[in-house]
Amino acid sequence: MENFIFSVNVTIPIFLVMVIGWGLKQIGMLNDDFVTVANRFNFKVTLPFMLFRDISSVDIREVFDLKYVLFCALASTACFWLIWGGTKLFLKEKSMRGAFVQASFRSSAAVMGLAFIQNIYGSSAMGPLMIVSAVPLYNIYSVIVLTFEADAEKNERNTDKIKQACINILKNPIIIGIFLGLVMALLSFELPTILTKTINSVAQMATPLALVVIGAGFEGRKALAKLKPTIAASLIKLVIQPLLLLPVAAMLGFTGEKMIAILIMLASPTTPSCFIMAKSMKNDGTLTASIIVMTTLLAAFTLTGWIYILKTTGLI
């Protein structure tokens, strides 16, 4: 029951912030111009600051575990390519593919992951190490699929798409923030207090602003028309990924906080930054927002179920 209450206390407030954004849009306090500008601001400023802050604060040399890092990286990679391949086969609507793939494999590791781990184990080194292992790949793979699936009707040459994907990766503010954070972490360099407080102030805006914008940009009628892909993506995100990969993690000997961090990587709700990247790269923002809303709402129940299973089997 404690795990269920904690899950509800983590996920429902996130959902309610989205509801606030939707309500403010309905009464006219927020409009489409706000959504557009706020998305750009989040994508180029607040999210890169947040990821830089979170990653640069990790003592990578002290907590590094090669087998654990490789598992997180390979699991993220396998999920991405399998989902994209399946989407090519089964999702007929080309305009939805990029948004569907990104929202199906990409977790809210940075936003929700550490909170869950710390609630169960106190301070944890495995949560940040999981973020370092998976979050850069989340962003690189998202850029690739959103680049290749955007404007799918134009029949661009594959070489042009590959070139554009490489350019988008190099120019992507989120990836730049991750890279700079890794450099700072490896060098163990401490910024002056003034800069640290400035970075924290900007980074703290990322999640609440992203949630408000998702709510303000959520279009209920259009989302209902995309209910089937929303349900399919939610099942992949919250049920199928952990069902397939948690047993593999157990066979490799991962337990305790490592297993909880892997669970968060595989089965936490879709991260709000998916919406920002989808909109910024001209993919389906309506479908992305719909998946974020549904996975956030259902995660309190599915994560509690997975935690119960892991406790019952003695893995945590």
C-alpha positions in Angstrom: 0.0 0.0 0.0 2.9 2.4 0.8 4.3 1.9 -2.7 0.9 2.5 -4.3 0.4 5.7 -2.3 3.9 6.9 -3.2 3.2 6.1 -6.9 0.0 8.1 -6.8 1.7 11.0 -5.0 4.3 11.1 -7.8 2.2 10.6 -10.9 -1.1 12.3 -10.1 0.4 15.7 -9.3 2.2 15.6 -12.7 -1.2 14.8 -14.4 -2.9 17.6 -12.4 -0.3 20.2 -13.6 -1.3 19.2 -17.2 -4.9 19.6 -16.3 -4.1 23.2 -15.0 -2.5 24.0 -18.3 -5.5 22.6 -20.2 -7.9 24.6 -18.0 -6.0 27.9 -18.4 -6.1 27.4 -22.2 -9.9 26.9 -22.0 -10.5 30.1 -20.1 -8.3 32.1 -22.5 -5.4 32.8 -20.2 -3.1 30.8 -22.4 -3.2 30.6 -26.2 -1.5 28.9 -29.1 1.2 31.5 -29.3 2.2 30.8 -25.7 2.3 27.1 -26.5 4.6 27.6 -29.5 7.0 30.0 -27.7 7.1 28.0 -24.5 7.9 24.8 -26.4 10.8 26.5 -28.1 12.0 27.9 -24.8 11.8 24.5 -23.1 13.6 22.8 -26.0 16.4 25.2 -26.3 16.9 26.4 -22.7 15.3 24.8 -19.7 15.6 21.0 -20.6 19.3 21.3 -21.6 20.0 23.2 -18.4 18.2 20.4 -16.4 20.1 17.6 -18.0 23.4 19.4 -17.7 22.7 19.9 -14.0 21.6 16.3 -13.3 24.5 14.6 -15.2 27.3 17.0 -14.2 26.5 16.3 -10.5 27.2 12.5 -10.9 30.6 11.1 -9.8 30.8 8.8 -12.7 34.3 7.4 -11.9 33.1 6.3 -8.4 29.8 4.6 -9.3 30.7 3.2 -12.8 29.6 -0.4 -13.4 30.3 -1.6 -16.9 27.8 -4.5 -17.0 25.0 -2.3 -15.7 25.8 0.6 -18.1 25.9 -1.8 -21.1 22.6 -3.4 -20.1 20.9 0.0 -19.8 22.3 1.1 -23.1 21.6 -2.2 -25.0 18.1 -2.4 -23.5 17.3 1.1 -24.6 18.7 0.4 -28.1 16.8 -2.9 -28.5 13.5 -1.2 -27.5 14.0 1.6 -29.9 14.8 -0.5 -33.0 12.2 -3.2 -32.3 9.5 -0.6 -31.8 10.5 1.4 -34.9 10.5 -1.8 -37.0 7.2 -2.9 -35.7 5.7 0.5 -36.3 6.8 0.4 -39.9 4.9 -2.8 -40.3 1.7 -2.1 -38.4 1.1 1.6 -38.2 -0.3 2.7 -41.6 -0.5 6.4 -40.8 2.9 7.7 -41.7 2.5 11.0 -39.9 2.1 9.3 -36.6 5.2 7.0 -36.7 7.9 9.2 -35.4 5.8 10.4 -32.4 4.6 6.9 -31.7 8.1 5.4 -31.6 9.5 8.1 -29.5 6.7 8.1 -27.0 6.7 4.3 -26.8 10.4 3.8 -25.8 11.4 7.0 -24.1 10.9 7.1 -20.3 10.7 9.9 -17.8 14.0 8.7 -16.2 15.3 12.1 -15.1 12.0 13.5 -13.9 10.6 10.5 -12.0 13.4 8.0 -11.8 15.5 9.4 -8.9 12.4 10.2 -6.8 11.3 6.5 -6.9 14.8 5.1 -6.2 15.4 7.6 -3.3 12.1 6.8 -1.8 12.9 3.1 -1.5 16.7 3.2 -0.9 17.5 6.7 0.2 20.5 8.3 -1.7 21.4 6.3 -4.7 24.2 6.1 -7.2 22.5 3.7 -9.6 19.8 6.1 -10.6 22.1 8.8 -12.0 24.3 6.1 -13.6 21.2 4.8 -15.4 20.4 8.3 -16.6 23.9 8.7 -17.9 23.6 5.3 -19.7 20.1 5.7 -21.2 19.1 9.4 -21.5 21.8 10.4 -24.1 20.6 7.4 -26.3 17.0 8.4 -25.8 17.7 11.8 -27.3 19.9 10.6 -30.1 17.4 7.9 -31.2 14.6 10.4 -30.9 16.3 12.8 -33.2 16.9 9.9 -35.7 13.3 8.7 -35.8 11.8 12.2 -35.8 14.0 13.3 -38.6 13.3 10.2 -40.8 9.6 10.2 -40.1 8.9 13.9 -40.4 7.3 15.0 -43.7 7.3 11.4 -44.8 5.4 12.2 -48.0 8.3 14.1 -49.5 10.3 11.1 -50.6 13.6 12.5 -49.6 16.7 10.4 -50.4 18.0 8.3 -47.5 21.4 10.0 -47.8 19.7 13.4 -47.3 17.9 12.1 -44.3 21.0 10.6 -42.8 22.9 13.9 -43.3 19.9 15.8 -41.7 19.8 13.4 -38.8 23.5 13.9 -38.1 23.1 17.7 -38.2 20.0 17.5 -35.9 22.0 15.4 -33.4 24.9 17.8 -33.4 22.6 20.9 -33.1 20.2 19.4 -30.7 20.2 21.5 -27.5 19.3 18.6 -25.2 22.1 16.4 -26.6 24.6 19.4 -26.2 23.4 19.8 -22.6 24.0 16.0 -22.0 27.5 16.1 -23.6 28.6 19.1 -21.6 27.2 17.5 -18.4 29.2 14.3 -19.1 32.4 16.4 -19.7 31.9 18.2 -16.4 31.2 15.0 -14.5 34.3 13.2 -15.9 36.5 16.2 -15.1 35.0 16.5 -11.6 35.0 20.3 -12.1 32.9 22.4 -9.8 31.3 25.5 -11.0 31.2 28.7 -9.0 28.2 29.0 -6.6 26.8 31.9 -8.7 26.7 29.8 -11.8 25.4 26.7 -10.0 22.5 28.7 -8.5 21.7 30.2 -11.9 21.7 26.8 -13.6 19.4 25.4 -10.9 17.0 28.3 -11.2 16.6 27.7 -15.0 16.6 23.9 -14.7 13.8 24.0 -12.1 11.5 25.5 -14.7 11.8 22.6 -17.2 9.4 20.0 -15.8 6.5 22.3 -14.6 6.6 24.4 -17.7 6.7 21.4 -20.0 3.6 19.9 -18.2 1.7 23.2 -18.4 2.4 23.4 -22.1 1.4 19.8 -22.7 -1.9 20.5 -21.0 -2.4 23.8 -22.9 -1.6 22.1 -26.2 -3.7 19.0 -25.6 -6.6 18.8 -28.1 -9.1 16.3 -26.7 -11.2 15.7 -29.8 -8.1 15.1 -32.0 -6.6 12.9 -29.3 -9.8 10.7 -29.2 -9.4 10.1 -32.9 -5.9 8.7 -32.1 -7.0 6.5 -29.1 -5.9 3.2 -30.6 -2.2 4.2 -31.1 -2.3 5.9 -27.7 -3.4 2.7 -26.0 -0.9 0.6 -28.0 2.0 2.9 -27.1 1.0 3.0 -23.4 0.9 -0.9 -23.3 4.4 -1.0 -24.9 5.7 1.6 -22.5 4.2 0.4 -19.2 3.8 -3.4 -19.7 5.5 -5.0 -22.6 9.0 -3.5 -22.2 9.4 -4.5 -18.5 7.7 -7.8 -19.2 10.4 -8.8 -21.7 13.5 -7.2 -20.2 13.1 -7.4 -16.4 13.6 -11.2 -16.5 16.8 -10.6 -18.5 18.0 -8.2 -15.9 17.3 -10.7 -13.2 19.2 -13.4 -15.0 22.2 -11.1 -15.2 22.1 -10.8 -11.4 20.8 -7.2 -11.0 19.0 -6.6 -7.7 18.1 -3.9 -5.3 18.5 -0.3 -6.4 19.9 -1.4 -9.8 16.7 -3.3 -10.5 14.6 -0.4 -9.4 16.5 1.9 -11.7 16.1 -0.5 -14.6 12.4 -0.7 -13.9 12.1 3.1 -14.1 14.1 3.1 -17.3 11.7 0.5 -18.9 8.3 1.2 -17.3 8.0 4.9 -16.2 5.7 7.2 -18.0 6.7 8.9 -21.3 8.8 11.9 -20.6 7.3 15.4 -21.2 10.3 16.3 -23.4 8.9 14.0 -26.1 6.2 16.5 -26.7 8.7 19.3 -27.0 10.9 17.5 -29.4 8.0 16.2 -31.5 6.5 19.7 -31.9 9.9 21.2 -32.6 10.8 18.7 -35.3 7.4 18.8 -37.0 6.0 15.5 -35.9 2.6 14.6 -34.3 2.3 16.6 -31.1 -1.3 15.6 -30.5 -0.5 11.9 -30.4 2.6 12.5 -28.3 0.6 14.6 -25.7 -2.1 11.9 -25.6 0.4 9.2 -24.9 2.1 11.3 -22.1 -1.2 11.9 -20.5 -2.3 8.3 -20.6 1.0 6.8 -19.4 1.2 9.3 -16.6 -2.3 8.5 -15.4 -1.8 4.7 -15.6 1.8 4.5 -14.2 0.7 4.8 -10.6 -1.0 1.4 -11.0 1.5 -0.4 -13.4 4.6 0.7 -11.5 3.0 -0.4 -8.2 2.3 -3.8 -9.7 5.9 -4.2 -11.0 7.3 -3.1 -7.6 5.1 -5.7 -5.9 6.3 -8.4 -8.3 9.9 -7.5 -7.7 9.5 -7.5 -3.9 7.6 -10.8 -4.0 10.4 -12.5 -6.0 13.1 -11.0 -3.7 14.7 -8.9 -6.4 14.4 -5.7 -4.4 
